[in-house]
């Protein structure tokens, strides 16, 4: 099963400034595997499931 990654964003006004929430989810299926690092000629394990939320405000 391939790795699944999803994201969403929500733009809004915070007081008088433009703002955006960003939600990102990586490896939703929690698939274990290996990636090839071509620069170091090495195998590295896939990253684990991760969810992040951020807020950015223009000022």
URJOVEN-V212000 format. One record per helix or strand. SS is the DSSP state (H for helix, E for strand). FROM is the first residue (numbers start at 1). LEN is the number of residues. If there is no record, write none. Layout:
BEGIN
SS&FROM&LEN, SS&FROM&LEN
END
This chain:
BEGIN
E&6&9, E&17&10, E&34&4, E&42&4, E&50&8
END
